[in-house]
């Protein structure tokens, strides 16, 4: 059987037997293993070359699995789950003793989400496992929104379950709760305003102990070619050697290649295309990549969070 395919039963069998499968969610492709099998989870860290201090998110297919993974009885967790699951929201809760320390980087909390992608949900159900899964790429590199993006970076994965392009295009929003309300650890498609309709926001900042969520490092999501936010880039960059990712209007200048996040300047469309367009220019014959900033409103906050981290190493 090939490395890439559409056989969910085969993928589920691999997960159940301690292997690692890349699979689609509505956000990006995940690199999944049985979350309750420490040896299987260790393979995820090894394939990604991911540091052990960066925790993983556990994907579930039923709300009842919260009680398996968490010792929390906070009713706000279930209020958020009822409103936003299945969907691109991860909720960080106090973990139960059944969750291996390798999943949570030895923190006493675990991030849980129920994806809305039907193939992801079917994979979880058929494998009989809750699945720990970060994005299916090398650590710190561009997140995958297609199966071919996974294969490019992780050729040694046991199997890639292909379902075409993801729809949301950026990773889930991650929240935690304190006595006052919710704290956003990582921005995503579920915004502050969405969450505030269900639970009050907290005035607190990010937790000080450890990395409570993936995606909190300053450098992340980076392509192999230098990427710069257009408004911050040096004028010395040669347009003839540069690919440009535009938001709305066509850029001024004779660039070697131009891609669009959204020709109509739509933020949701821009998020869906963000990583795909970066991959496209990374794989092309350009030497540099410029990308337009987007307005920091709604999902635009999450887009700019990704762009600042993706460009950090090239500043």
N, C-alpha and C positions, 0 to 999 in steps of 0.2 A: 504494500500500500504506500502511496506517495506521502510526502511530508505535509502537503496542503490538500484539504478536501472538505467534504460537507457531511461526513459520517459522524453524527452525534453519538451513536451507540459506541463506536470505536473510541471517540474522545472520552466518553464517560468511563469506559473500561480502563483507559490509561490513568485517569484521575483516581479511580477506585483502587488501582493497583500501585499507587505511589509514584506515578509519572507526572509529567508537566505538559500542559496543553495551553496554547494560545487560543483565545476565544473572543468573539465580538461582544461588546456591550453597546449601549446607546452612546456612551461617551467616547472611549477609545478601546482598542483591543487590550485584553488583560492576559497576564501570564499566570495560569492557575494551577494550584495543587491542593490536595486535601489539607485543609487548615489545621486539622487535628493530628496530622502525621508530621512530626518534626523533621524526619529525614526527607520527606517530600518537599516540605517548605524550604529546607536547606538547598535543594536543587534549584529553586527559584532564585534565591540569592546568588548562587554560583553562576547560573546562566546570565543573569543581569549584571553580574559583577557589582552587586549592590552592597553597600556597607551595612553591617548588622545593626547600626543605631537607627536605621530608617524603617519604621514599622510598616506593616502591610494592612490592607483593608480586607475584611472577610465578607464574601458575597453569599447571600442567603436567598432562598426561594419562598420562604413563608415567615410571617411576623413571629410565629411561635418560636422560631430559631433564636430570637433575642434571648429567651429564657435559658437556652442552652449555653449561650456564649457570654451572658452578662449576669452579674449578681445585683444589678440595679433594678429598683422598682419605681423609678421616677416616672410618673404618669406623662410627663412632657415628652419623653422618648416615644411613647406610643401615639401621642397626639401628632408629633412630627411624622411618624411612620404612616399613620392613617392618611395624612394629607399628601405626602410626597413620595410614598412608595407604592408600587415600584417606580423608580426614577433616580435621577442623578444627585442624590443626597446621601452622604455618609454621616452617621451619628456616632460620636465617640462616647463610649460608656465604660463603666467599671467592669472589668472582665471577670469571668468565672474561672475557677481553677482548672477547667477542662482545656482552656486555651493555652497552647505552648508558649513559653517565653520568647522563642525565636520569632513568632508572628508579631509580637508587640514590642520587640526590642527591650524586653524585660520591664516594660512599664506596667502599671496596674490597670491600664485602660486598653480598649480595643475598638477600632473603627469598624462599623457594620453598615452594609447597604444591601438593598434589594434592587438589582438592575431591572430595567423595563424591557430590555431586548429579549424577545421570545426564545432565541437560541440559547442565550445565557441562562435563562430560567430553566429551560429544558435540560441543559447540561447539568446544572446543579441537582435537579430532581433525579435524573437518570443515574448520576454517579453515586447518589446516596450520601454525598459529602457537602459540608459547607466549604467554600473554596476561597482560599487566600490568594489574592491576585493584585499585584501592582500592574502598571502599564507594561506591555510586552515589547520592551526595547532595552538596549544597554543603558545602564544607569547614567543619568544626566543628559542623555541624548533626546532626539525628537520623538515624541509619542507617536504611536502608530494608529492610523485610522483606516488602514487597509491591510489585508493579509500579506501583500507583497512588502509592506513596510516592516512587518515582523520578520519575514524570511530574510530580508536584507541584513538585519541586525542580529537575529537569533537563529542561525541556520541549524543549530544543534538541538532545538526544542523537539520534543517527541512528536508533536502533531500540531498543526495550525488549522483550526476550524474556521473555514472561510464563509463569510456572509456579506461580502462586498464592503462598501464604505459605511462607516458609522455615521450617525445623524447629528448628535450634539457636538462632537468633535473636540471637546476639551474635558478634562477629568472632572469628577463630581465635586460639588461643594462639600466641604467637611465642617461640621459644627461640633462643639462640645457645650455642656451645660454647667453653669454654676448656680448658686442659690438665687442669684438675681435674674438670670436668663441665659440666652444663647450667646456664644462667641464663635465667630467664623474663623476657622483655622486655615482654610483654603477656599478661595472664591471659585464659583462655578456658575452653572446655568440657573440654579436656585439662588436667588439674590437675597440680600438683607431685607428688602421690602416684602418678598414672598414669605420669608421666615417670620417676620414680625406680625404677620396676620394670624399666626398660630401661637407663638411664644414670644414673650417680651425679650428684647435684647439686653445684654449685660453691658455695664460700663467698663468691665474689666478688659485688660489686654490679653495677649497670648499667654498661655501657661508657661511658667519659667522652667519646669522640670522636663528635660528631654525634648525630643521632637514628637509631639503628640499626634502629628499627622504627616503623611507624605507631602512633598511639594513645598516644604518650608525653607529649604536651603537657598542661598542667594543665587547660585548658579544651577540651572536645570534646563531641560528641553532644548539643548544646544545642538545645532547642526555641525557638521564637520567643516563647513566653510564659514568664514567670518560673516556674522549677521549683525546689522546695525539698524536701529530705529532711524528712519529717514531724517527726522527733524534734529537728530543729535549727531548725524554722521559727518565725517570730515569731507570737505569739498575736494580733497585730493583723490578720492575714490573715482576711478575711471569708469564712466558709464558704459563704455564699450566692453568692459569686463564684468559688468554687474547685472544681476537679475533684480527686478523691482517687484515687490508685492504691494499692490495699490488697494486703497480703500476708497471707493467712489471714483473720482476723476482720474483720467490717465495722467501719469507723472510727466513733468517737463524734463526733457532730455532724451537723448538717443540711447536708451538702455538696450543691452544685448537681448534681454528677454523680459517680458512683463506678464505677471499673473495678477489676478484680482481676488481679494478676500470677498468683496461684494461690489459689483459695479453700481448698485443702487444704494450703497452705504448702509446696508442693513446689518446690524450687529449680530443677530442670531445667525445669519448666513455667514458672516465673517468668522464667527467661532467655529462653525462646521467646516470651514475651509482652511483654517489657520495652519494646522500641522500638515495637511495635505499639500498646501502650496510651498511650505518650507521644504518638505521632502522632495517635491518636484524640482526645485532649484538646487537643492543639495546634490541631486542626481544628474544635473545638467552640466554644461560646459562653462558656466559662469565661475568667476573667481570670488566674487563678493555677492552678498544679498542685502538689499535695503528693503525695509517694510514700513508702511505708513503706520503711525499711531492711530488709535481710534478713541472716540469720546469715552471718558470713564464714567459711564452711567449704565445701570443694569448689568448685563453680561459683559459689557465693555470693561468693567473693572477686572473681571477674570482674564480677559484677553490681554490687557496691559500687564497684569501680574505675570502671565506666561512670557510675554515679550521682554520684560525687564530681566527675568531670570535667564531667558534664552540668549540675551545679548551681553550678560554680565561678564563672561570670560573674555569678550572681545573689546571691552572698554579700555 
